[in-house]
Amino acid sequence: QVQLVESGGGLVQAGGSLRLSCVASGRTFSSYAMGWFRQAPGKERDIVAGITRSGDTTHYADSVKGRFTISRDNAKNTVYLQMNSLKPEDTAVYFCAADPSFAAVRLNLVDQMNYWGKGTLVTVSA
């Protein structure tokens, strides 16, 4: 079992920044590709960013390219999402997820993800 706990969400004005963290406990963190997903009210959960087990390859949704950066520290069992130039349309609950397959993360195969955190709310005001 892997437990994932997100933190770092909050209320920020448009143009501002937030850094989300997701700490994993349980089985070996470095065995999993990691993804950040988000779900806005009334919408489906979608991939925001993904990172391979080693951190050498990343993937971003087109809507966040150039603004968000995903990274991981395997020694700290933590994956991060640095979010800059935030827009009101970024408002959502942000979830981290773990899966052995980076392809599954990159392809937004939500139903395939092995583990999920409970999410952290990000609200961007205009």
Salt bridges, closest charged atoms under 4 A:
ASP62 OD1 - LYS65 NZ 3.15
ASP90 OD1 - ARG38 NH1 2.89
ASP90 OD2 - ARG67 NH1 2.76
